[in-house]
Each structure stands twice: as structure tokens, then as C-alpha cells.
């Protein structure tokens, strides 16, 4: 079973992203910063008083177009105004998309706001925007397949952004507690949990201690998770955690291809023998 996660940057590099996804072999695709503008296609411009960025009008539909046999699930954290090429104003949803390949039955769904609640902004704010987590439970597709029937919860989140930096704050610690509570609530006794996304944190964050208390181990550590499109010196943002490290066959932070200002996280889960050590990752 292969899971990939990347902050899609609103589709700013959508040609590269859409070219890579069909050949990625991903059973589960987790995308953050996914846009959806009802009735509009093409490009829009996003402005929040600090940044002005090109975004796809409907990145969710763009991705569904290249993965037509994946089951696509979208949740919005918030919404606000964008402008098309002619300057017309539109309301755009901003959130998370998880796409699941057809060989994996989807047997459970859950969501929870880990910061704030859904907001329809008159104008985008620079900070303190709501954040939502999306959890999808998949079953193994038949006898003798992945984990011998062991179900997998794939949870993704786009962590709170703070213009002051990626250090711990009371809001981020509260976010971590809510995320850990979600994991504890959904996880069955035999379930494997994978948590991934752009957490907007430094490697030493207290968030990882809190998530460890929910049984999750981070695989990224202090690895560089940014591409050449990102110009700031702090190179940490995206993470991937698992509840059973022995189930990991291979994990990699991909330097190429570049499909965003974030690097792709790629996880292969071992199909039959999670008790062994794989690719240097210990029990």
C-alpha cells in the first residue's frame, strides 16, 4: 500500500503535479491547500494582505481528472474571495483532498476541526485561519493482501500557520491535543494509523510528544521538506507519522519531482510481514 502526501500549494505548479500523480503508484493521495470554486475553472489570484499567489480555481476537479478511478473526498476548512483573470470576484473553498485507489475499500470517514471552525471570510486573514483534519479508513482488498485484513486509517491535516514562525504556541499545542484526541477516538485495536500533512512545525515541537502519547512515531525528523521554489531559510514543514513503525517498508522525502514548494512524502507499507525491519527503520 502506497501513501503520498504533499501540500499542493493551491495548484501553483499544477502541470507538474498532474503529470506526476497518475504514475506515482499511490493507493492513497493526501493533498493539502486544495482549492474548489463552484462554477469556475482555470486560474485565480489569492490575496491575504501579506501574499499574492496564483491558484487553480478548482484543483480538486483538476486532480480528479487525472485520477478518475480514485474515490475523491474533499473537506473545506474555510472559504474566501479570489479573482479571475478578468478581475471578477469569486468565492473559493480551501481545504484537504484525499483520493483512494479503487482496489482499496473505503470503510470509514471522520473529520474534526483542530483549530477554529469553518469560516467564510469577507477577506482572507493572515493568521488564525481554521484547520480541519480528514481521516479515511481503508480495508485490505481480500484474503492475504495488505496487513492480512488490517485496516489503515490515513489522517491528514494542514497545521496552523503563524506569520511569526513555526515555534510552539498555545494554539498549536491545543491543535495537537485535538489531533491526538481524533486519533484515539477513531483507532480500533488492530488498526494502523498514518498521520501526514503540512504541520507547519519545527522538528522539536511539543506536538510530536503529544502525538507520541497517542501512539504515533514521526518518520521525517529534521529532513528538508521544501523544494527549490521555497526561498526562506527554515526548511521544515511537512511530516508523516505512523502507529506501527514495523509496518513500514519504505519511506522517503522526495527531492524530485518538484510539484510544489513542498516536497512529496512517500510511504510504502509492507504487505505481509510488518514484524521485520525494512530500509533501516527499526522496530
MARLO-974313 format. One record per atom (N, C-alpha, C, O): residue in one letter; x, y, z. Coordinates in steps of 0.05 Angstrom, whole numbers, padded with zeros to 5 digits, always signed. Example, Ala and Ser with C-alpha at 12.3 -4.5 7.8 and 13.67 -1.06 7.14 Angstrom:
2
a+00264-00114+00156/a+00246-00090+00156/a+00264-00066+00156/a+00285-00066+00169/s+00257-00045+00142/s+00273-00021+00143/s+00258+00001+00157/s+00268+00023+00161/
//
This chain:
283
x+00017-00024+00000/x+00000+00000+00000/x+00018+00025+00000/x+00035+00027+00017/x+00013+00043-00019/x+00029+00067-00021/x+00012+00092-00014/x-00010+00095-00025/x+00023+00108+00003/x+00010+00134+00011/x+00029+00156+00003/x+00053+00155+00009/x+00019+00177-00010/x+00035+00201-00015/x+00020+00225-00004/x-00004+00226-00003/x+00036+00244+00006/x+00025+00268+00018/x+00041+00292+00008/x+00066+00291+00007/x+00027+00313+00001/x+00041+00338-00007/x+00023+00362-00004/x-00001+00360-00010/x+00034+00384+00005/x+00019+00409+00004/x+00020+00418-00025/x+00041+00424-00036/x-00004+00419-00038/x-00005+00424-00066/x-00003+00454-00074/x-00004+00460-00098/x+00000+00471-00054/x+00006+00500-00059/x-00016+00513-00076/x-00010+00531-00092/x-00040+00504-00072/x-00062+00516-00087/x-00061+00510-00117/x-00076+00521-00133/x-00044+00491-00125/x-00042+00484-00153/x-00023+00502-00168/x-00025+00503-00193/x-00006+00517-00155/x+00012+00536-00168/x+00030+00522-00189/x+00038+00534-00209/x+00036+00497-00184/x+00052+00480-00202/x+00035+00457-00212/x+00045+00434-00213/x+00010+00462-00219/x-00008+00440-00224/x+00000+00423-00248/x-00005+00399-00248/x+00013+00435-00268/x+00021+00418-00291/x+00040+00396-00282/x+00038+00373-00291/x+00059+00403-00265/x+00078+00383-00254/x+00064+00363-00236/x+00069+00339-00238/x+00046+00372-00219/x+00032+00354-00201/x+00014+00335-00217/x+00014+00311-00211/x-00001+00346-00236/x-00020+00329-00251/x-00005+00309-00269/x-00016+00288-00275/x+00019+00316-00278/x+00035+00298-00294/x+00046+00275-00277/x+00049+00253-00287/x+00053+00280-00252/x+00065+00260-00235/x+00046+00241-00223/x+00051+00217-00221/x+00023+00250-00214/x+00004+00234-00198/x-00004+00208-00211/x-00003+00187-00198/x-00012+00207-00237/x-00021+00181-00248/x+00000+00159-00248/x-00008+00136-00246/x+00025+00166-00250/x+00046+00146-00249/x+00059+00141-00222/x+00078+00126-00220/x+00048+00154-00202/x+00061+00152-00175/x+00056+00125-00161/x+00071+00118-00143/x+00036+00111-00170/x+00030+00085-00157/x+00016+00088-00131/x+00015+00069-00115/x+00006+00112-00125/x-00005+00118-00098/x-00033+00105-00096/x-00051+00109-00113/x-00037+00089-00074/x-00063+00079-00067/x-00079+00101-00053/x-00104+00102-00056/x-00066+00117-00037/x-00079+00139-00023/x-00062+00164-00028/x-00038+00165-00022/x-00076+00185-00037/x-00063+00211-00043/x-00075+00231-00023/x-00099+00235-00022/x-00057+00244-00008/x-00066+00265+00011/x-00055+00291+00002/x-00031+00295+00001/x-00073+00310-00003/x-00065+00336-00013/x-00075+00358+00006/x-00099+00358+00013/x-00058+00376+00013/x-00066+00400+00028/x-00066+00424+00010/x-00054+00424-00012/x-00078+00446+00019/x-00082+00470+00003/x-00095+00464-00024/x-00085+00471-00045/x-00118+00452-00022/x-00133+00445-00046/x-00157+00464-00049/x-00172+00469-00030/x-00160+00475-00073/x-00180+00496-00078/x-00204+00484-00092/x-00202+00463-00105/x-00227+00497-00088/x-00252+00489-00102/x-00269+00514-00105/x-00278+00525-00085/x-00274+00523-00129/x-00290+00546-00134/x-00314+00538-00151/x-00311+00532-00174/x-00338+00538-00139/x-00362+00529-00154/x-00365+00544-00180/x-00366+00568-00180/x-00368+00529-00202/x-00374+00541-00228/x-00351+00554-00242/x-00355+00567-00263/x-00326+00551-00232/x-00303+00564-00245/x-00281+00545-00249/x-00275+00527-00233/x-00267+00547-00272/x-00243+00532-00278/x-00220+00551-00284/x-00224+00576-00285/x-00196+00540-00289/x-00174+00557-00297/x-00159+00568-00272/x-00157+00555-00252/x-00150+00593-00275/x-00133+00605-00254/x-00148+00628-00239/x-00165+00642-00250/x-00140+00631-00214/x-00149+00653-00198/x-00125+00665-00183/x-00103+00655-00185/x-00130+00688-00170/x-00109+00701-00154/x-00119+00704-00126/x-00141+00714-00120/x-00102+00694-00107/x-00108+00695-00078/x-00092+00718-00066/x-00068+00720-00071/x-00104+00734-00048/x-00090+00755-00034/x-00100+00755-00005/x-00124+00753+00001/x-00080+00757+00014/x-00088+00758+00042/x-00076+00782+00057/x-00075+00782+00082/x-00065+00801+00043/x-00053+00824+00055/x-00023+00821+00060/x-00009+00840+00064/x-00013+00796+00059/x+00015+00790+00062/x+00026+00778+00036/x+00049+00783+00028/x+00010+00761+00023/x+00018+00747-00001/x-00002+00750-00023/x-00026+00754-00018/x+00008+00747-00047/x-00010+00746-00071/x+00000+00722-00088/x+00022+00722-00097/x-00018+00702-00091/x-00010+00677-00103/x-00029+00668-00125/x-00053+00672-00123/x-00018+00656-00146/x-00035+00644-00166/x-00046+00617-00155/x-00031+00602-00143/x-00071+00612-00159/x-00083+00587-00151/x-00102+00576-00172/x-00115+00592-00186/x-00104+00550-00174/x-00124+00539-00191/x-00152+00544-00180/x-00156+00544-00156/x-00170+00549-00198/x-00198+00554-00189/x-00209+00529-00175/x-00223+00531-00155/x-00204+00506-00187/x-00215+00481-00176/x-00194+00459-00179/x-00195+00441-00196/x-00174+00460-00161/x-00153+00440-00161/x-00165+00412-00155/x-00155+00392-00165/x-00185+00411-00138/x-00198+00386-00132/x-00208+00372-00158/x-00203+00348-00162/x-00221+00387-00175/x-00230+00375-00200/x-00207+00369-00219/x-00208+00349-00233/x-00187+00386-00219/x-00163+00380-00236/x-00151+00353-00228/x-00145+00337-00246/x-00148+00347-00202/x-00136+00322-00193/x-00154+00299-00199/x-00145+00278-00208/x-00180+00302-00195/x-00199+00281-00202/x-00197+00273-00231/x-00201+00250-00239/x-00191+00293-00248/x-00190+00288-00276/x-00167+00270-00284/x-00170+00255-00304/x-00145+00270-00269/x-00122+00253-00276/x-00122+00227-00260/x-00107+00209-00266/x-00139+00225-00240/x-00142+00201-00224/x-00172+00193-00224/x-00184+00191-00203/x-00183+00187-00247/x-00212+00183-00249/x-00222+00158-00235/x-00245+00156-00229/x-00204+00139-00229/x-00212+00114-00216/x-00206+00114-00186/x-00210+00094-00173/x-00197+00137-00176/x-00194+00140-00147/x-00220+00152-00136/x-00233+00169-00149/x-00228+00144-00112/x-00250+00156-00098/x-00240+00181-00085/x-00221+00181-00069/x-00253+00204-00090/x-00243+00230-00081/x-00260+00241-00059/x-00285+00242-00061/x-00247+00251-00038/x-00261+00262-00015/x-00249+00289-00009/x-00225+00292-00008/x-00266+00309-00005/x-00257+00337-00001/x-00271+00348+00024/x-00295+00345+00027/x-00255+00362+00040/x-00267+00378+00062/x-00255+00406+00062/x-00231+00409+00057/x-00271+00426+00068/x-00262+00454+00068/x-00257+00463+00097/x-00274+00458+00114/x-00235+00476+00101/x-00230+00488+00127/x-00242+00516+00128/x-00252+00525+00149/x-00240+00531+00106/x-00252+00558+00104/x-00256+00565+00075/x-00249+00550+00057/x-00266+00589+00071/x-00272+00599+00044/x-00268+00629+00044/x-00269+00642+00065/x-00263+00640+00020/x-00259+00668+00017/x-00257+00677-00011/x-00260+00661-00030/x-00251+00703-00016/x-00252+00714-00043/x-00226+00709-00058/x-00204+00710-00047/x-00229+00704-00084/x-00207+00703-00103/x-00217+00718-00128/x-00241+00723-00131/x-00198+00725-00146/x-00205+00739-00170/x-00195+00724-00195/x-00173+00713-00195/x-00212+00723-00215/x-00203+00710-00240/x-00186+00729-00257/x-00181+00752-00248/x-00179+00721-00281/x-00161+00736-00298/x-00173+00763-00306/x-00158+00782-00311/x-00199+00764-00307/x-00212+00789-00314/x-00218+00807-00290/x-00230+00829-00293/x-00210+00799-00266/x-00214+00815-00242/x-00240+00810-00228/x-00245+00822-00207/x-00257+00791-00238/x-00282+00785-00225/x-00277+00770-00199/x-00258+00754-00198/x-00293+00775-00180/x-00290+00763-00153/x-00307+00738-00151/x-00330+00737-00159/x-00295+00717-00139/x-00308+00692-00135/x-00303+00682-00106/x-00284+00690-00093/x-00321+00665-00097/x-00317+00652-00070/x-00304+00625-00074/x-00314+00608-00089/x-00281+00621-00061/x-00266+00596-00064/x-00263+00581-00037/x-00257+00593-00017/x-00268+00555-00038/x-00264+00537-00015/x-00234+00530-00014/x-00221+00528-00035/x-00224+00526+00010/x-00196+00519+00015/x-00196+00496+00034/x-00208+00497+00056/x-00182+00474+00027/x-00183+00451+00046/x-00165+00428+00038/x-00143+00432+00026/x-00174+00404+00043/x-00159+00379+00040/x-00174+00360+00021/x-00198+00360+00021/x-00158+00345+00006/x-00169+00325-00011/x-00154+00299-00006/x-00129+00298-00007/x-00169+00277-00002/x-00157+00250-00001/x-00170+00234-00024/x-00194+00233-00027/x-00153+00221-00039/x-00162+00204-00061/x-00152+00176-00057/x-00129+00171-00052/x-00171+00156-00059/x-00165+00128-00053/x-00168+00111-00078/x-00189+00112-00091/x-00148+00096-00084/x-00149+00078-00108/x-00171+00058-00106/x-00179+00050-00084/x-00181+00049-00129/x-00205+00032-00130/x-00200+00005-00117/x-00220-00008-00110/x-00176-00005-00114/x-00172-00031-00102/x-00176-00032-00072/x-00178-00053-00060/x-00176-00008-00059/x-00179-00006-00030/x-00208+00002-00023/x-00216+00024-00030/x-00223-00015-00009/x-00249-00006+00000/x-00247+00015+00021/x-00231+00013+00040/x-00262+00036+00019/x-00264+00057+00039/x-00286+00048+00059/x-00309+00045+00051/x-00278+00044+00084/x-00296+00033+00104/x-00301+00052+00127/x-00315+00044+00147/x-00290+00075+00126/x-00295+00094+00148/x-00285+00122+00141/x-00265+00125+00127/x-00299+00142+00150/x-00292+00170+00146/x-00296+00186+00172/x-00315+00180+00187/x-00279+00205+00177/x-00283+00222+00200/x-00268+00249+00195/x-00249+00249+00180/x-00278+00270+00207/x-00266+00296+00205/x-00268+00310+00232/x-00286+00303+00248/x-00250+00328+00237/x-00252+00344+00261/x-00236+00370+00257/x-00214+00369+00246/x-00248+00392+00266/x-00232+00417+00266/x-00212+00416+00289/x-00220+00411+00312/x-00187+00420+00283/x-00166+00420+00303/x-00159+00449+00311/x-00144+00453+00331/x-00169+00468+00296/x-00166+00496+00304/x-00189+00512+00292/x-00194+00511+00268/x-00205+00526+00309/x-00227+00542+00300/x-00249+00526+00288/x-00252+00502+00293/x-00266+00539+00273/x-00289+00527+00259/x-00291+00539+00231/x-00278+00560+00225/x-00306+00526+00213/x-00308+00536+00186/x-00316+00565+00185/x-00334+00574+00200/x-00301+00581+00169/x-00306+00609+00166/x-00307+00617+00137/x-00290+00608+00121/x-00327+00633+00130/x-00329+00644+00103/x-00319+00673+00105/x-00335+00691+00114/x-00295+00678+00098/x-00282+00704+00102/x-00292+00725+00082/x-00294+00719+00058/x-00298+00749+00092/x-00303+00771+00073/x-00277+00778+00059/x-00277+00785+00036/x-00255+00777+00074/x-00228+00780+00064/x-00210+00760+00079/x-00214+00755+00102/x-00191+00748+00065/x-00174+00728+00077/x-00157+00741+00099/x-00147+00763+00096/x-00154+00727+00122/x-00137+00736+00144/x-00109+00725+00140/x-00105+00705+00127/x-00089+00738+00152/x-00062+00730+00150/x-00056+00706+00168/x-00040+00688+00162/x-00069+00705+00192/x-00064+00684+00211/x-00090+00675+00224/x-00111+00686+00218/x-00088+00655+00241/x-00110+00645+00257/x-00133+00634+00240/x-00156+00636+00247/x-00126+00623+00216/x-00147+00611+00200/x-00155+00583+00210/x-00137+00570+00221/x-00179+00575+00207/x-00188+00548+00216/x-00172+00526+00203/x-00161+00529+00181/x-00169+00503+00217/x-00156+00480+00207/x-00172+00455+00213/x-00183+00451+00235/x-00174+00438+00192/x-00190+00413+00195/x-00173+00389+00189/x-00154+00391+00173/x-00179+00367+00202/x-00166+00341+00196/x-00186+00323+00182/x-00210+00323+00188/x-00176+00307+00163/x-00192+00288+00148/x-00181+00260+00152/x-00157+00256+00147/x-00197+00242+00161/x-00188+00214+00166/x-00204+00195+00148/x-00229+00197+00147/x-00190+00177+00134/x-00203+00157+00117/x-00193+00130+00124/x-00169+00125+00126/x-00211+00111+00129/x-00204+00084+00137/x-00208+00066+00112/x-00229+00065+00100/x-00187+00051+00106/x-00188+00032+00083/x-00183+00004+00094/x-00168+00000+00112/x-00197-00015+00081/x-00193-00043+00088/x-00176-00056+00067/x-00175-00047+00044/x-00163-00078+00074/x-00147-00093+00055/x-00165-00106+00035/x-00187-00115+00042/x-00157-00107+00010/x-00176-00116-00012/x-00175-00146-00016/x-00172-00155-00038/x-00179-00161+00006/x-00182-00190+00002/x-00162-00206+00019/x-00144-00195+00031/x-00167-00232+00020/x-00151-00250+00036/x-00121-00250+00027/x-00116-00251+00003/x-00103-00248+00046/x-00075-00249+00040/x-00063-00223+00030/x-00040-00222+00023/x-00080-00202+00028/x-00070-00176+00018/x-00059-00160+00041/x-00052-00171+00063/x-00056-00134+00037/x-00042-00117+00056/x-00051-00121+00085/x-00075-00119+00091/x-00031-00127+00102/x-00036-00130+00131/x-00055-00152+00139/x-00065-00153+00161/x-00060-00171+00120/x-00077-00194+00125/x-00104-00185+00136/x-00114-00196+00156/x-00116-00165+00125/x-00141-00154+00133/x-00140-00131+00152/x-00161-00121+00161/x-00116-00122+00159/x-00112-00100+00178/x-00121-00074+00164/x-00112-00067+00142/x-00139-00059+00177/x-00148-00034+00166/x-00128-00012+00171/x-00113-00013+00191/x-00128+00008+00154/x-00110+00031+00157/x-00126+00057+00157/x-00141+00063+00139/x-00122+00072+00178/x-00132+00100+00178/x-00110+00118+00168/x-00088+00119+00178/x-00116+00133+00147/x-00098+00154+00137/x-00110+00181+00145/x-00132+00188+00135/x-00096+00195+00162/x-00106+00221+00173/x-00088+00242+00161/x-00063+00240+00163/x-00099+00263+00150/x-00083+00285+00141/x-00093+00311+00153/x-00117+00314+00159/x-00074+00331+00155/x-00081+00357+00167/x-00062+00377+00155/x-00039+00371+00149/x-00071+00402+00153/x-00055+00425+00146/x-00054+00442+00171/x-00073+00455+00179/x-00031+00442+00185/x-00029+00455+00211/x-00030+00485+00209/x-00025+00497+00188/x-00036+00497+00232/x-00039+00525+00235/x-00014+00540+00226/x+00008+00534+00233/x-00019+00561+00209/x+00003+00578+00200/x+00004+00603+00218/x-00017+00615+00224/x+00028+00611+00225/x+00033+00635+00242/x+00054+00651+00228/x+00077+00642+00225/x+00048+00676+00220/x+00069+00693+00207/x+00094+00697+00224/x+00115+00704+00214/x+00091+00693+00251/x+00114+00696+00269/x+00134+00673+00267/x+00156+00675+00278/x+00126+00651+00255/x+00144+00629+00253/x+00131+00602+00260/x+00107+00601+00263/x+00148+00581+00262/x+00138+00554+00266/x+00142+00544+00294/x+00139+00520+00299/x+00148+00561+00312/x+00152+00553+00340/x+00126+00546+00354/x+00104+00552+00344/x+00129+00533+00377/x+00105+00525+00392/x+00091+00549+00403/x+00103+00569+00412/x+00064+00548+00403/x+00047+00568+00414/x+00024+00554+00428/x+00020+00530+00423/x+00010+00567+00446/x-00014+00555+00458/x-00034+00544+00438/x-00045+00523+00442/x-00038+00559+00416/x-00057+00550+00396/x-00047+00524+00382/x-00063+00506+00376/x-00021+00522+00377/x-00010+00498+00365/x-00011+00474+00384/x-00016+00452+00375/x-00007+00479+00409/x-00008+00457+00428/x-00037+00447+00431/x-00042+00423+00433/x-00056+00466+00431/x-00084+00458+00432/x-00092+00443+00406/x-00107+00423+00408/x-00081+00451+00384/x-00086+00437+00358/x-00075+00408+00360/x-00089+00389+00352/x-00052+00404+00372/x-00040+00378+00375/x-00057+00360+00393/x-00061+00336+00387/x-00068+00371+00414/x-00085+00356+00432/x-00111+00347+00418/x-00120+00324+00422/x-00122+00364+00402/x-00146+00357+00387/x-00140+00335+00366/x-00156+00317+00361/x-00117+00337+00353/x-00109+00318+00334/x-00104+00290+00347/x-00113+00270+00337/x-00091+00290+00370/x-00087+00266+00385/x-00113+00254+00394/x-00117+00229+00393/x-00132+00271+00402/x-00158+00261+00410/x-00173+00248+00387/x-00187+00228+00390/x-00170+00259+00363/x-00182+00247+00339/x-00171+00219+00334/x-00186+00200+00329/x-00144+00217+00336/x-00132+00191+00331/x-00141+00170+00351/x-00147+00148+00344/x-00142+00178+00377/x-00151+00159+00397/x-00180+00151+00393/x-00187+00128+00397/x-00197+00170+00384/x-00225+00164+00381/x-00231+00145+00358/x-00248+00127+00360/x-00216+00147+00336/x-00223+00132+00312/x-00209+00105+00311/x-00219+00086+00298/x-00186+00102+00325/x-00169+00078+00321/x-00181+00054+00335/x-00185+00054+00359/x-00185+00032+00319/x-00192+00007+00330/x-00168-00008+00340/x-00145-00001+00334/x-00172-00030+00355/x-00149-00045+00367/x-00129-00055+00347/x-00105-00056+00354/x-00137-00063+00323/x-00119-00074+00303/x-00112-00054+00281/x-00097-00061+00263/x-00123-00030+00282/x-00119-00011+00260/x-00090+00000+00261/x-00078+00005+00282/x-00080+00005+00237/x-00056+00020+00233/x-00064+00049+00227/x-00082+00054+00212/x-00050+00068+00239/x-00055+00097+00234/x-00031+00110+00221/x-00009+00107+00231/x-00036+00124+00200/x-00016+00141+00187/x-00026+00170+00189/x-00049+00176+00180/x-00010+00188+00199/x-00018+00216+00201/x+00002+00232+00185/x+00027+00229+00189/x-00007+00249+00167/x+00011+00263+00149/x+00000+00291+00143/x-00023+00297+00148/x+00018+00308+00132/x+00009+00334+00123/x+00030+00355+00129/x+00052+00350+00139/x+00023+00379+00121/x+00040+00403+00126/x+00032+00413+00154/x+00012+00427+00157/x+00048+00406+00174/x+00042+00413+00201/x+00051+00441+00209/x+00044+00451+00230/x+00068+00453+00192/x+00078+00480+00198/x+00092+00482+00225/x+00088+00500+00240/x+00110+00462+00230/x+00123+00460+00256/x+00153+00455+00252/x+00162+00446+00231/x+00168+00461+00274/x+00196+00453+00275/x+00199+00425+00285/x+00181+00415+00300/x+00221+00411+00279/x+00223+00382+00287/x+00221+00378+00317/x+00212+00357+00326/x+00230+00397+00333/x+00230+00393+00362/x+00204+00402+00376/x+00203+00404+00400/x+00183+00406+00360/x+00157+00415+00372/x+00146+00396+00392/x+00149+00372+00390/x+00133+00408+00412/x+00119+00392+00432/x+00096+00375+00419/x+00087+00356+00431/x+00087+00383+00396/x+00066+00368+00382/x+00074+00339+00379/x+00057+00322+00382/x+00100+00333+00374/x+00108+00306+00370/x+00107+00290+00396/x+00103+00265+00395/x+00112+00303+00418/x+00109+00289+00444/x+00080+00283+00449/x+00073+00261+00458/x+00062+00301+00442/x+00033+00297+00446/x+00024+00274+00428/x+00008+00257+00437/x+00032+00274+00403/x+00024+00253+00384/x+00036+00226+00392/x+00024+00205+00387/x+00060+00227+00403/x+00072+00202+00413/x+00055+00190+00435/x+00053+00165+00437/x+00043+00207+00451/x+00024+00197+00471/x+00000+00183+00460/x-00013+00167+00474/x-00006+00189+00435/x-00028+00175+00420/x-00018+00152+00404/x-00032+00140+00388/x+00008+00145+00408/x+00020+00122+00395/x+00032+00126+00368/x+00036+00107+00353/x+00038+00151+00361/x+00048+00157+00334/x+00078+00165+00335/x+00087+00179+00353/x+00093+00155+00315/x+00122+00160+00313/x+00127+00175+00287/x+00118+00166+00266/x+00142+00197+00289/x+00149+00213+00266/x+00171+00200+00250/x+00191+00190+00262/x+00169+00199+00223/x+00190+00188+00206/x+00207+00210+00193/x+00228+00203+00181/x+00199+00235+00194/x+00213+00256+00179/x+00236+00267+00195/x+00258+00272+00183/x+00232+00272+00220/x+00253+00285+00236/x+00261+00312+00226/x+00243+00329+00221/x+00287+00317+00223/x+00296+00344+00214/x+00302+00345+00184/x+00317+00362+00176/x+00291+00326+00169/x+00296+00326+00140/x+00284+00352+00127/x+00264+00363+00136/x+00297+00360+00105/x+00288+00383+00089/x+00263+00374+00074/x+00263+00355+00059/x+00240+00388+00079/x+00216+00381+00065/x+00207+00403+00046/x+00183+00405+00038/x+00225+00420+00038/x+00219+00442+00019/x+00234+00439-00007/x+00255+00426-00008/x+00222+00450-00028/x+00235+00448-00055/x+00249+00474-00061/x+00250+00493-00044/x+00261+00476-00085/x+00276+00500-00093/x+00257+00524-00096/x+00267+00547-00097/x+00231+00520-00098/x+00212+00542-00101/x+00208+00557-00074/x+00197+00579-00074/x+00218+00546-00052/x+00215+00559-00026/x+00241+00573-00020/x+00262+00561-00019/x+00239+00599-00014/x+00263+00616-00011/x+00272+00621+00017/x+00293+00632+00022/x+00255+00615+00037/x+00262+00621+00065/x+00281+00601+00076/x+00282+00578+00066/x+00296+00608+00097/x+00317+00590+00107/x+00307+00566+00123/x+00320+00545+00123/x+00284+00568+00136/x+00274+00546+00152/x+00261+00526+00133/x+00242+00533+00119/x+00271+00501+00132/x+00264+00482+00112/x+00246+00459+00123/x+00244+00438+00110/x+00233+00464+00145/x+00217+00443+00158/x+00187+00451+00156/x+00180+00474+00161/x+00170+00432+00149/x+00141+00438+00147/x+00125+00413+00148/x+00107+00410+00164/x+00131+00394+00130/x+00114+00370+00127/x+00125+00346+00143/x+00149+00343+00146/x+00106+00330+00152/x+00114+00307+00169/x+00095+00283+00163/x+00074+00286+00152/x+00105+00259+00170/x+00089+00235+00168/x+00095+00218+00192/x+00118+00212+00198/x+00074+00209+00206/x+00076+00193+00230/x+00061+00167+00226/x+00041+00166+00212/x+00070+00146+00240/x+00056+00120+00238/x+00053+00109+00266/x+00068+00115+00285/x+00033+00091+00269/x+00028+00079+00295/x+00044+00053+00299/x+00046+00043+00321/x+00054+00042+00276/x+00070+00017+00278/x+00093+00019+00258/x+00090+00015+00234/x+00116+00026+00268/x+00139+00030+00251/x+00148+00004+00237/x+00159+00005+00215/x+00142-00018+00249/x+00149-00044+00237/x+00133-00049+00212/x+00141-00066+00196/x+00111-00035+00207/x+00096-00039+00183/x+00107-00023+00159/x+00096-00025+00137/x+00127-00007+00164/x+00138+00010+00143/x+00158-00006+00126/x+00178-00016+00136/x+00153-00007+00100/x+00172-00019+00081/x+00192+00001+00072/x+00216-00005+00070/x+00182+00025+00065/x+00200+00046+00054/x+00187+00073+00059/x+00162+00076+00057/x+00203+00092+00067/x+00194+00120+00070/x+00215+00138+00058/x+00239+00134+00061/x+00205+00158+00043/x+00224+00177+00030/x+00211+00205+00028/x+00187+00208+00022/x+00228+00225+00032/x+00221+00252+00026/x+00233+00257-00002/x+00257+00259-00005/x+00216+00261-00022/x+00226+00261-00050/x+00237+00289-00057/x+00222+00309-00055/x+00262+00290-00065/x+00273+00316-00074/x+00263+00322-00102/x+00260+00346-00110/x+00257+00301-00118/x+00245+00305-00144/x+00223+00284-00148/x+00225+00262-00136/x+00203+00290-00164/x+00199+00315-00178/x+00189+00337-00160/x+00179+00332-00138/x+00193+00362-00169/x+00182+00384-00154/x+00154+00391-00165/x+00152+00398-00189/x+00134+00389-00148/x+00107+00394-00156/x+00094+00416-00140/x+00070+00422-00143/x+00110+00429-00122/x+00100+00449-00104/x+00124+00462-00091/x+00147+00456-00099/x+00120+00480-00072/x+00142+00489-00056/x+00147+00470-00032/x+00166+00475-00016/x+00132+00449-00030/x+00136+00428-00010/x+00145+00402-00025/x+00136+00397-00047/x+00162+00387-00012/x+00169+00361-00024/x+00147+00340-00018/x+00132+00342+00001/x+00146+00320-00036/x+00127+00298-00032/x+00138+00279-00011/x+00162+00273-00010/x+00120+00270+00006/x+00126+00249+00025/x+00114+00223+00014/x+00091+00222+00007/x+00131+00202+00013/x+00122+00176+00001/x+00126+00154+00021/x+00148+00150+00031/x+00105+00139+00027/x+00106+00117+00046/x+00096+00091+00033/x+00074+00091+00022/x+00112+00070+00034/x+00103+00043+00027/x+00100+00027+00052/x+00119+00024+00068/x+00076+00015+00055/x+00071-00002+00078/x+00075-00031+00069/x+00067-00039+00048/x+00089-00047+00086/x+00096-00074+00079/x+00071-00092+00078/x+00055-00092+00096/x+00067-00107+00056/x+00042-00121+00052/x+00038-00146+00069/x+00015-00153+00074/x+00059-00159+00079/x+00055-00184+00092/x+00068-00188+00119/x+00056-00201+00137/x+00091-00177+00123/x+00106-00183+00148/x+00115-00158+00162/x+00138-00150+00159/x+00096-00144+00177/x+00103-00119+00190/x+00122-00123+00213/x+00130-00103+00226/x+00130-00147+00220/x+00148-00151+00243/x+00177-00148+00236/x+00194-00148+00254/x+00185-00146+00211/x+00213-00144+00203/x+00222-00115+00203/x+00205-00096+00204/x+00248-00110+00202/x+00259-00084+00198/x+00263-00079+00168/x+00274-00096+00155/x+00254-00056+00158/x+00255-00051+00130/x+00269-00024+00125/x+00263-00004+00138/x+00287-00024+00106/x+00301+00001+00097/x+00313+00016+00120/x+00313+00041+00120/x+00323+00002+00140/x+00338+00015+00162/x+00320+00027+00182/x+00329+00041+00200/x+00293+00023+00181/x+00275+00034+00201/x+00270+00012+00222/x+00258-00009+00215/x+00277+00016+00247/x+00276-00005+00267/x+00248-00010+00277/x+00230+00006+00274/x+00245-00034+00290/x+00220-00039+00305/x+00216-00019+00327/x+00196-00021+00341/
//
